[in-house]
Amino acid sequence: MKVLLVNPQFPTTYWSFRHALQFDGKRSAFPPLGLMTIASMLPRSWERRLVDLEVRPLKRADIEWADMVFATAMLVQKDSLRRIVKQCKAMGKRVVIGGPYITTSIEALPEADHIFLGEAETTLPQFIEDLERGETKKFYKAPERPPLSATPIAEFGLADLKRYSAMSVQYSRGCPFQCEFCDIIEIYGRNPRTKSNEQMLAELDALKRVGWRGSVFIVDDNFIGNKRNVKKLMPALIEWQEKNGRPFFFLTEASVNLADDDELLEGMRNAGFRRVFLGIETPVEESLKEALKTQNTRGNLLDQVKKIQSYGMEVMAGFIVGFDHDPEDIFQRQINFIRESAIPLAMVGLLNALPDTQLWRRLEKEGRLLGESSGNNTSYSLNFVPKMDPAILVEGYQSIMKTIYSSREYYERALECLRRVTYGPSPRYSSVLHDFVSLARITLKLGILDHERWEFWRFVREATAKHRDKLADSLRLAAMGYHFRKLTEAEGR
């Protein structure tokens, strides 16, 4: 059996980082971990190929080679997935689809031969047995959420490593909180399941064997959802890093209550965690309570961000406008918070109701739903009727983006972030030639060709004078700021 695994394309959004990746000669931030894990669950006798549309187009020859095509998608990839299924079916191929979009969609699904709902650790083996007997079914629905002990090491070697800026691993699934707008707890549950220490270290061994060095994204939606197990992992991870010459540094996502645990913060710093994404959402307590995100109301959010930064971790964060309890001045309050928190990478979006979430069910009951979301909350689209005038909401959202990603505003946050964060020691992960080429690209694009070049040079001068030992991080932040500003300008925000 020849199996082609296809990752659909993402639209160009703030999350794609496309304008920043070009400086490093990369095509995509992360490889499709889900498909690489599925590949490991297939019989050893089957041939596998991976095509990631973020890296290269799907060719007719790719499809002709395959006996069967596997594809997965998040909500924001649904249009690309539909094109893939249509193209493969037109060429007479058996098509298998699954993933978060397929599991939660309320729209008519693409005309695939086999559709997987839920996590595949138990259903994929059943499909393979059915295939051997000639008794396959249209739908395979996971009867329960499987333990992660059943999850094999991903086939990292299927990915063209040089095309990505980071590799991905997963430690846990699920989150203990109950945020109304979140679909993670609907898909993966509120009882966080984790891998064993041995599993995680084996995955890092595998990444090291294929030659990867540098950034590793632990893709958990809340890495510290099961704090007890995470604390048991940290000593083993620190020991592994020391034993192997610290080949990786880590970034992940966590809840704000990370700031309450000094032991965990110290462990993450020593293990090599350099960046963490927080779901802050809003500084308005009434809106947090409305969203059932009460874990963000138990302390001073600005102090919590600063605490995490003091442990050598740069904070990225998500923010949302469009809650029913948002006051008229929410837009300026969001700007002020982002400015005072020194969070350069602030992902601000409009509230969207995702399928089968608590928010979706509430709005449906209230008669306020307008249809399924595009999955891109940084576009102007709303899929429900907000309490605030929609025109005012969109205009206010635009004002946030124009402000926080104006060059002067962004660079000031980046400088303050550099002042607060003392990054841990790490060996060189790239060649001198690669670093020189990246520097030349940034200098040419941002320092010569860009209309905001004077702000860039002012930033470089300040960063060099005050943070000479953080030059690489300064240039990385400059590249990310360029990506956000270019998207903001392109969308007329």
Secondary structure by P-SEA (a helix, b strand, c coil): cbbbbbbbbbcccccccccccccccccccccaaaaaaaaaaccccbbbbbbccccccccaaaaaaccbbbbbbcccaaaaaaaaaaaaaaaccccccccccccccccccccccbbbccccccaaaaaaaaaaaccccccccccccccccccccccccccccccccbbbbbccccccccccccccccccccbbbbbcaaaaaaaaaaaaaaccccbbbccccccccaaaaaaaaaaaaaaaaaaacccccccccccccccccaaaaaaaaaacccbbbbccccccaaaaaaacccccccccaaaaaaaaaaacbbbbbbbbccccccccaaaaaaaaaaaaaccccccccccccccccaaaaaaaaacccccccccccccccccccccccaaaaaaaaaaaaaaaacaaaaaaaaaaaaaacccccccccccaaaaaaaaaaaaaaccccccaaaaaaaaaaaaaaccccaaaaaaaaaaaaaaaaaaaaaacc
